[in-house]
């Protein structure tokens, strides 16, 4: 496991170099479309999992409607990848935008939060 994490970090360093750039939707999609198990694919999977798990059912004080609520039975990475890829195919969003935003909007469309009662 430590070896795999180390390989991902090395791969990320090689991909991005020393230039700090936003992780765009375009880069995320290009990595997500790589063969499963390759370093690029694993970066896309890990990024998606991080965004979804950190934002699922989270309500922001200033923007309570900007949330999503993916049920536990839909939280498998395979399902989440399909949700985001389908959103990109159907809506053709601006993939120059940060990948986190593209993923959050895709999840909001598929799993909207319910109003607090």
Chimera marker file (.cmm) of the C-alpha trace (Angstrom):
<marker_set name="trace">
<marker id="1" x="0.000" y="0.000" z="0.000" r="1" g="1" b="0" radius="0.5"/>
<marker id="2" x="2.776" y="2.469" z="0.888" r="1" g="1" b="0" radius="0.5"/>
<marker id="3" x="4.447" y="1.649" z="-2.415" r="1" g="1" b="0" radius="0.5"/>
<marker id="4" x="1.243" y="2.444" z="-4.332" r="1" g="1" b="0" radius="0.5"/>
<marker id="5" x="0.816" y="5.761" z="-2.552" r="1" g="1" b="0" radius="0.5"/>
<marker id="6" x="4.435" y="6.618" z="-3.240" r="1" g="1" b="0" radius="0.5"/>
<marker id="7" x="3.949" y="5.788" z="-6.936" r="1" g="1" b="0" radius="0.5"/>
<marker id="8" x="0.896" y="8.078" z="-7.084" r="1" g="1" b="0" radius="0.5"/>
<marker id="9" x="2.837" y="10.936" z="-5.526" r="1" g="1" b="0" radius="0.5"/>
<marker id="10" x="5.728" y="10.439" z="-7.938" r="1" g="1" b="0" radius="0.5"/>
<marker id="11" x="3.289" y="10.270" z="-10.859" r="1" g="1" b="0" radius="0.5"/>
<marker id="12" x="1.600" y="13.488" z="-9.758" r="1" g="1" b="0" radius="0.5"/>
<marker id="13" x="4.971" y="15.209" z="-9.517" r="1" g="1" b="0" radius="0.5"/>
<marker id="14" x="5.869" y="14.118" z="-13.027" r="1" g="1" b="0" radius="0.5"/>
<marker id="15" x="2.493" y="15.170" z="-14.417" r="1" g="1" b="0" radius="0.5"/>
<marker id="16" x="2.431" y="18.603" z="-12.840" r="1" g="1" b="0" radius="0.5"/>
<marker id="17" x="6.099" y="19.439" z="-12.397" r="1" g="1" b="0" radius="0.5"/>
<marker id="18" x="6.839" y="22.454" z="-10.294" r="1" g="1" b="0" radius="0.5"/>
<marker id="19" x="4.189" y="24.684" z="-11.881" r="1" g="1" b="0" radius="0.5"/>
<marker id="20" x="1.172" y="25.082" z="-9.638" r="1" g="1" b="0" radius="0.5"/>
<marker id="21" x="-1.923" y="24.795" z="-11.788" r="1" g="1" b="0" radius="0.5"/>
<marker id="22" x="-5.548" y="24.009" z="-11.050" r="1" g="1" b="0" radius="0.5"/>
<marker id="23" x="-6.599" y="20.418" z="-11.456" r="1" g="1" b="0" radius="0.5"/>
<marker id="24" x="-9.055" y="21.040" z="-14.271" r="1" g="1" b="0" radius="0.5"/>
<marker id="25" x="-12.073" y="19.034" z="-15.310" r="1" g="1" b="0" radius="0.5"/>
<marker id="26" x="-10.283" y="18.370" z="-18.581" r="1" g="1" b="0" radius="0.5"/>
<marker id="27" x="-7.274" y="16.850" z="-16.829" r="1" g="1" b="0" radius="0.5"/>
<marker id="28" x="-9.504" y="14.849" z="-14.496" r="1" g="1" b="0" radius="0.5"/>
<marker id="29" x="-11.485" y="13.423" z="-17.436" r="1" g="1" b="0" radius="0.5"/>
<marker id="30" x="-8.360" y="12.545" z="-19.411" r="1" g="1" b="0" radius="0.5"/>
<marker id="31" x="-7.035" y="10.653" z="-16.382" r="1" g="1" b="0" radius="0.5"/>
<marker id="32" x="-10.400" y="9.040" z="-15.618" r="1" g="1" b="0" radius="0.5"/>
<marker id="33" x="-10.503" y="7.657" z="-19.169" r="1" g="1" b="0" radius="0.5"/>
<marker id="34" x="-7.162" y="5.874" z="-18.785" r="1" g="1" b="0" radius="0.5"/>
<marker id="35" x="-7.005" y="2.128" z="-18.221" r="1" g="1" b="0" radius="0.5"/>
<marker id="36" x="-8.021" y="1.248" z="-14.674" r="1" g="1" b="0" radius="0.5"/>
<marker id="37" x="-5.028" y="0.709" z="-12.419" r="1" g="1" b="0" radius="0.5"/>
<marker id="38" x="-2.699" y="3.085" z="-14.226" r="1" g="1" b="0" radius="0.5"/>
<marker id="39" x="-1.288" y="5.936" z="-12.127" r="1" g="1" b="0" radius="0.5"/>
<marker id="40" x="-3.354" y="8.540" z="-14.006" r="1" g="1" b="0" radius="0.5"/>
<marker id="41" x="-6.565" y="6.559" z="-13.530" r="1" g="1" b="0" radius="0.5"/>
<marker id="42" x="-5.859" y="6.099" z="-9.847" r="1" g="1" b="0" radius="0.5"/>
<marker id="43" x="-5.272" y="9.840" z="-9.414" r="1" g="1" b="0" radius="0.5"/>
<marker id="44" x="-8.678" y="10.557" z="-10.981" r="1" g="1" b="0" radius="0.5"/>
<marker id="45" x="-10.375" y="7.927" z="-8.815" r="1" g="1" b="0" radius="0.5"/>
<marker id="46" x="-8.743" y="9.217" z="-5.643" r="1" g="1" b="0" radius="0.5"/>
<marker id="47" x="-9.575" y="12.829" z="-6.428" r="1" g="1" b="0" radius="0.5"/>
<marker id="48" x="-13.215" y="11.951" z="-7.104" r="1" g="1" b="0" radius="0.5"/>
<marker id="49" x="-13.476" y="9.944" z="-3.884" r="1" g="1" b="0" radius="0.5"/>
<marker id="50" x="-11.962" y="12.807" z="-1.900" r="1" g="1" b="0" radius="0.5"/>
<marker id="51" x="-14.351" y="15.400" z="-3.306" r="1" g="1" b="0" radius="0.5"/>
<marker id="52" x="-17.427" y="13.250" z="-2.863" r="1" g="1" b="0" radius="0.5"/>
<marker id="53" x="-16.624" y="12.021" z="0.629" r="1" g="1" b="0" radius="0.5"/>
<marker id="54" x="-15.671" y="15.481" z="1.883" r="1" g="1" b="0" radius="0.5"/>
<marker id="55" x="-18.709" y="17.270" z="0.398" r="1" g="1" b="0" radius="0.5"/>
<marker id="56" x="-21.493" y="14.668" z="0.620" r="1" g="1" b="0" radius="0.5"/>
<marker id="57" x="-24.461" y="16.074" z="2.577" r="1" g="1" b="0" radius="0.5"/>
<marker id="58" x="-22.457" y="19.156" z="3.570" r="1" g="1" b="0" radius="0.5"/>
<marker id="59" x="-24.378" y="22.423" z="3.759" r="1" g="1" b="0" radius="0.5"/>
<marker id="60" x="-22.503" y="25.705" z="3.522" r="1" g="1" b="0" radius="0.5"/>
<marker id="61" x="-23.816" y="28.519" z="5.682" r="1" g="1" b="0" radius="0.5"/>
<marker id="62" x="-23.789" y="31.053" z="2.826" r="1" g="1" b="0" radius="0.5"/>
<marker id="63" x="-25.020" y="28.630" z="0.127" r="1" g="1" b="0" radius="0.5"/>
<marker id="64" x="-27.113" y="25.858" z="1.729" r="1" g="1" b="0" radius="0.5"/>
<marker id="65" x="-28.529" y="24.741" z="-1.638" r="1" g="1" b="0" radius="0.5"/>
<marker id="66" x="-25.078" y="23.965" z="-3.039" r="1" g="1" b="0" radius="0.5"/>
<marker id="67" x="-24.895" y="20.450" z="-1.695" r="1" g="1" b="0" radius="0.5"/>
<marker id="68" x="-25.557" y="16.871" z="-2.675" r="1" g="1" b="0" radius="0.5"/>
<marker id="69" x="-26.644" y="13.812" z="-0.757" r="1" g="1" b="0" radius="0.5"/>
<marker id="70" x="-25.431" y="10.586" z="-2.329" r="1" g="1" b="0" radius="0.5"/>
<marker id="71" x="-26.920" y="7.591" z="-0.496" r="1" g="1" b="0" radius="0.5"/>
<marker id="72" x="-24.530" y="5.042" z="0.974" r="1" g="1" b="0" radius="0.5"/>
<marker id="73" x="-25.485" y="2.388" z="-1.582" r="1" g="1" b="0" radius="0.5"/>
<marker id="74" x="-24.398" y="4.724" z="-4.404" r="1" g="1" b="0" radius="0.5"/>
<marker id="75" x="-21.000" y="5.662" z="-2.955" r="1" g="1" b="0" radius="0.5"/>
<marker id="76" x="-19.011" y="3.004" z="-4.816" r="1" g="1" b="0" radius="0.5"/>
<marker id="77" x="-16.349" y="4.672" z="-6.949" r="1" g="1" b="0" radius="0.5"/>
<marker id="78" x="-17.637" y="2.898" z="-10.075" r="1" g="1" b="0" radius="0.5"/>
<marker id="79" x="-21.056" y="4.513" z="-9.625" r="1" g="1" b="0" radius="0.5"/>
<marker id="80" x="-19.576" y="7.916" z="-8.890" r="1" g="1" b="0" radius="0.5"/>
<marker id="81" x="-17.341" y="7.785" z="-11.978" r="1" g="1" b="0" radius="0.5"/>
<marker id="82" x="-20.406" y="7.013" z="-14.102" r="1" g="1" b="0" radius="0.5"/>
<marker id="83" x="-22.339" y="9.932" z="-12.613" r="1" g="1" b="0" radius="0.5"/>
<marker id="84" x="-19.608" y="12.447" z="-13.436" r="1" g="1" b="0" radius="0.5"/>
<marker id="85" x="-18.844" y="11.050" z="-16.895" r="1" g="1" b="0" radius="0.5"/>
<marker id="86" x="-22.562" y="11.017" z="-17.806" r="1" g="1" b="0" radius="0.5"/>
<marker id="87" x="-22.900" y="14.615" z="-16.622" r="1" g="1" b="0" radius="0.5"/>
<marker id="88" x="-19.936" y="15.647" z="-18.776" r="1" g="1" b="0" radius="0.5"/>
<marker id="89" x="-21.329" y="13.799" z="-21.816" r="1" g="1" b="0" radius="0.5"/>
<marker id="90" x="-24.842" y="15.220" z="-21.418" r="1" g="1" b="0" radius="0.5"/>
<marker id="91" x="-24.105" y="18.791" z="-20.303" r="1" g="1" b="0" radius="0.5"/>
<marker id="92" x="-20.751" y="19.533" z="-21.926" r="1" g="1" b="0" radius="0.5"/>
<marker id="93" x="-19.554" y="21.762" z="-19.049" r="1" g="1" b="0" radius="0.5"/>
<marker id="94" x="-16.540" y="24.038" z="-19.204" r="1" g="1" b="0" radius="0.5"/>
<marker id="95" x="-13.782" y="21.530" z="-18.492" r="1" g="1" b="0" radius="0.5"/>
<marker id="96" x="-11.257" y="24.316" z="-17.981" r="1" g="1" b="0" radius="0.5"/>
<marker id="97" x="-13.020" y="24.849" z="-14.658" r="1" g="1" b="0" radius="0.5"/>
<marker id="98" x="-11.577" y="23.157" z="-11.571" r="1" g="1" b="0" radius="0.5"/>
<marker id="99" x="-12.363" y="19.442" z="-11.453" r="1" g="1" b="0" radius="0.5"/>
<marker id="100" x="-13.772" y="19.798" z="-7.941" r="1" g="1" b="0" radius="0.5"/>
<marker id="101" x="-16.481" y="22.127" z="-9.230" r="1" g="1" b="0" radius="0.5"/>
<marker id="102" x="-17.362" y="19.887" z="-12.165" r="1" g="1" b="0" radius="0.5"/>
<marker id="103" x="-17.669" y="16.904" z="-9.823" r="1" g="1" b="0" radius="0.5"/>
<marker id="104" x="-19.760" y="18.798" z="-7.276" r="1" g="1" b="0" radius="0.5"/>
<marker id="105" x="-22.203" y="20.070" z="-9.917" r="1" g="1" b="0" radius="0.5"/>
<marker id="106" x="-22.547" y="16.558" z="-11.370" r="1" g="1" b="0" radius="0.5"/>
<marker id="107" x="-23.314" y="15.160" z="-7.923" r="1" g="1" b="0" radius="0.5"/>
<marker id="108" x="-25.775" y="17.977" z="-7.156" r="1" g="1" b="0" radius="0.5"/>
<marker id="109" x="-27.677" y="17.141" z="-10.335" r="1" g="1" b="0" radius="0.5"/>
<marker id="110" x="-27.857" y="13.438" z="-9.557" r="1" g="1" b="0" radius="0.5"/>
<marker id="111" x="-28.239" y="13.542" z="-5.766" r="1" g="1" b="0" radius="0.5"/>
<marker id="112" x="-29.752" y="16.911" z="-4.741" r="1" g="1" b="0" radius="0.5"/>
<marker id="113" x="-30.043" y="17.701" z="-1.047" r="1" g="1" b="0" radius="0.5"/>
<marker id="114" x="-33.496" y="17.803" z="0.417" r="1" g="1" b="0" radius="0.5"/>
<marker id="115" x="-34.714" y="20.909" z="2.170" r="1" g="1" b="0" radius="0.5"/>
<marker id="116" x="-34.214" y="20.827" z="5.939" r="1" g="1" b="0" radius="0.5"/>
<marker id="117" x="-37.498" y="20.416" z="7.769" r="1" g="1" b="0" radius="0.5"/>
<link id1="1" id2="2" r="1" g="1" b="0" radius="0.2"/>
<link id1="2" id2="3" r="1" g="1" b="0" radius="0.2"/>
<link id1="3" id2="4" r="1" g="1" b="0" radius="0.2"/>
<link id1="4" id2="5" r="1" g="1" b="0" radius="0.2"/>
<link id1="5" id2="6" r="1" g="1" b="0" radius="0.2"/>
<link id1="6" id2="7" r="1" g="1" b="0" radius="0.2"/>
<link id1="7" id2="8" r="1" g="1" b="0" radius="0.2"/>
<link id1="8" id2="9" r="1" g="1" b="0" radius="0.2"/>
<link id1="9" id2="10" r="1" g="1" b="0" radius="0.2"/>
<link id1="10" id2="11" r="1" g="1" b="0" radius="0.2"/>
<link id1="11" id2="12" r="1" g="1" b="0" radius="0.2"/>
<link id1="12" id2="13" r="1" g="1" b="0" radius="0.2"/>
<link id1="13" id2="14" r="1" g="1" b="0" radius="0.2"/>
<link id1="14" id2="15" r="1" g="1" b="0" radius="0.2"/>
<link id1="15" id2="16" r="1" g="1" b="0" radius="0.2"/>
<link id1="16" id2="17" r="1" g="1" b="0" radius="0.2"/>
<link id1="17" id2="18" r="1" g="1" b="0" radius="0.2"/>
<link id1="18" id2="19" r="1" g="1" b="0" radius="0.2"/>
<link id1="19" id2="20" r="1" g="1" b="0" radius="0.2"/>
<link id1="20" id2="21" r="1" g="1" b="0" radius="0.2"/>
<link id1="21" id2="22" r="1" g="1" b="0" radius="0.2"/>
<link id1="22" id2="23" r="1" g="1" b="0" radius="0.2"/>
<link id1="23" id2="24" r="1" g="1" b="0" radius="0.2"/>
<link id1="24" id2="25" r="1" g="1" b="0" radius="0.2"/>
<link id1="25" id2="26" r="1" g="1" b="0" radius="0.2"/>
<link id1="26" id2="27" r="1" g="1" b="0" radius="0.2"/>
<link id1="27" id2="28" r="1" g="1" b="0" radius="0.2"/>
<link id1="28" id2="29" r="1" g="1" b="0" radius="0.2"/>
<link id1="29" id2="30" r="1" g="1" b="0" radius="0.2"/>
<link id1="30" id2="31" r="1" g="1" b="0" radius="0.2"/>
<link id1="31" id2="32" r="1" g="1" b="0" radius="0.2"/>
<link id1="32" id2="33" r="1" g="1" b="0" radius="0.2"/>
<link id1="33" id2="34" r="1" g="1" b="0" radius="0.2"/>
<link id1="34" id2="35" r="1" g="1" b="0" radius="0.2"/>
<link id1="35" id2="36" r="1" g="1" b="0" radius="0.2"/>
<link id1="36" id2="37" r="1" g="1" b="0" radius="0.2"/>
<link id1="37" id2="38" r="1" g="1" b="0" radius="0.2"/>
<link id1="38" id2="39" r="1" g="1" b="0" radius="0.2"/>
<link id1="39" id2="40" r="1" g="1" b="0" radius="0.2"/>
<link id1="40" id2="41" r="1" g="1" b="0" radius="0.2"/>
<link id1="41" id2="42" r="1" g="1" b="0" radius="0.2"/>
<link id1="42" id2="43" r="1" g="1" b="0" radius="0.2"/>
<link id1="43" id2="44" r="1" g="1" b="0" radius="0.2"/>
<link id1="44" id2="45" r="1" g="1" b="0" radius="0.2"/>
<link id1="45" id2="46" r="1" g="1" b="0" radius="0.2"/>
<link id1="46" id2="47" r="1" g="1" b="0" radius="0.2"/>
<link id1="47" id2="48" r="1" g="1" b="0" radius="0.2"/>
<link id1="48" id2="49" r="1" g="1" b="0" radius="0.2"/>
<link id1="49" id2="50" r="1" g="1" b="0" radius="0.2"/>
<link id1="50" id2="51" r="1" g="1" b="0" radius="0.2"/>
<link id1="51" id2="52" r="1" g="1" b="0" radius="0.2"/>
<link id1="52" id2="53" r="1" g="1" b="0" radius="0.2"/>
<link id1="53" id2="54" r="1" g="1" b="0" radius="0.2"/>
<link id1="54" id2="55" r="1" g="1" b="0" radius="0.2"/>
<link id1="55" id2="56" r="1" g="1" b="0" radius="0.2"/>
<link id1="56" id2="57" r="1" g="1" b="0" radius="0.2"/>
<link id1="57" id2="58" r="1" g="1" b="0" radius="0.2"/>
<link id1="58" id2="59" r="1" g="1" b="0" radius="0.2"/>
<link id1="59" id2="60" r="1" g="1" b="0" radius="0.2"/>
<link id1="60" id2="61" r="1" g="1" b="0" radius="0.2"/>
<link id1="61" id2="62" r="1" g="1" b="0" radius="0.2"/>
<link id1="62" id2="63" r="1" g="1" b="0" radius="0.2"/>
<link id1="63" id2="64" r="1" g="1" b="0" radius="0.2"/>
<link id1="64" id2="65" r="1" g="1" b="0" radius="0.2"/>
<link id1="65" id2="66" r="1" g="1" b="0" radius="0.2"/>
<link id1="66" id2="67" r="1" g="1" b="0" radius="0.2"/>
<link id1="67" id2="68" r="1" g="1" b="0" radius="0.2"/>
<link id1="68" id2="69" r="1" g="1" b="0" radius="0.2"/>
<link id1="69" id2="70" r="1" g="1" b="0" radius="0.2"/>
<link id1="70" id2="71" r="1" g="1" b="0" radius="0.2"/>
<link id1="71" id2="72" r="1" g="1" b="0" radius="0.2"/>
<link id1="72" id2="73" r="1" g="1" b="0" radius="0.2"/>
<link id1="73" id2="74" r="1" g="1" b="0" radius="0.2"/>
<link id1="74" id2="75" r="1" g="1" b="0" radius="0.2"/>
<link id1="75" id2="76" r="1" g="1" b="0" radius="0.2"/>
<link id1="76" id2="77" r="1" g="1" b="0" radius="0.2"/>
<link id1="77" id2="78" r="1" g="1" b="0" radius="0.2"/>
<link id1="78" id2="79" r="1" g="1" b="0" radius="0.2"/>
<link id1="79" id2="80" r="1" g="1" b="0" radius="0.2"/>
<link id1="80" id2="81" r="1" g="1" b="0" radius="0.2"/>
<link id1="81" id2="82" r="1" g="1" b="0" radius="0.2"/>
<link id1="82" id2="83" r="1" g="1" b="0" radius="0.2"/>
<link id1="83" id2="84" r="1" g="1" b="0" radius="0.2"/>
<link id1="84" id2="85" r="1" g="1" b="0" radius="0.2"/>
<link id1="85" id2="86" r="1" g="1" b="0" radius="0.2"/>
<link id1="86" id2="87" r="1" g="1" b="0" radius="0.2"/>
<link id1="87" id2="88" r="1" g="1" b="0" radius="0.2"/>
<link id1="88" id2="89" r="1" g="1" b="0" radius="0.2"/>
<link id1="89" id2="90" r="1" g="1" b="0" radius="0.2"/>
<link id1="90" id2="91" r="1" g="1" b="0" radius="0.2"/>
<link id1="91" id2="92" r="1" g="1" b="0" radius="0.2"/>
<link id1="92" id2="93" r="1" g="1" b="0" radius="0.2"/>
<link id1="93" id2="94" r="1" g="1" b="0" radius="0.2"/>
<link id1="94" id2="95" r="1" g="1" b="0" radius="0.2"/>
<link id1="95" id2="96" r="1" g="1" b="0" radius="0.2"/>
<link id1="96" id2="97" r="1" g="1" b="0" radius="0.2"/>
<link id1="97" id2="98" r="1" g="1" b="0" radius="0.2"/>
<link id1="98" id2="99" r="1" g="1" b="0" radius="0.2"/>
<link id1="99" id2="100" r="1" g="1" b="0" radius="0.2"/>
<link id1="100" id2="101" r="1" g="1" b="0" radius="0.2"/>
<link id1="101" id2="102" r="1" g="1" b="0" radius="0.2"/>
<link id1="102" id2="103" r="1" g="1" b="0" radius="0.2"/>
<link id1="103" id2="104" r="1" g="1" b="0" radius="0.2"/>
<link id1="104" id2="105" r="1" g="1" b="0" radius="0.2"/>
<link id1="105" id2="106" r="1" g="1" b="0" radius="0.2"/>
<link id1="106" id2="107" r="1" g="1" b="0" radius="0.2"/>
<link id1="107" id2="108" r="1" g="1" b="0" radius="0.2"/>
<link id1="108" id2="109" r="1" g="1" b="0" radius="0.2"/>
<link id1="109" id2="110" r="1" g="1" b="0" radius="0.2"/>
<link id1="110" id2="111" r="1" g="1" b="0" radius="0.2"/>
<link id1="111" id2="112" r="1" g="1" b="0" radius="0.2"/>
<link id1="112" id2="113" r="1" g="1" b="0" radius="0.2"/>
<link id1="113" id2="114" r="1" g="1" b="0" radius="0.2"/>
<link id1="114" id2="115" r="1" g="1" b="0" radius="0.2"/>
<link id1="115" id2="116" r="1" g="1" b="0" radius="0.2"/>
<link id1="116" id2="117" r="1" g="1" b="0" radius="0.2"/>
</marker_set>
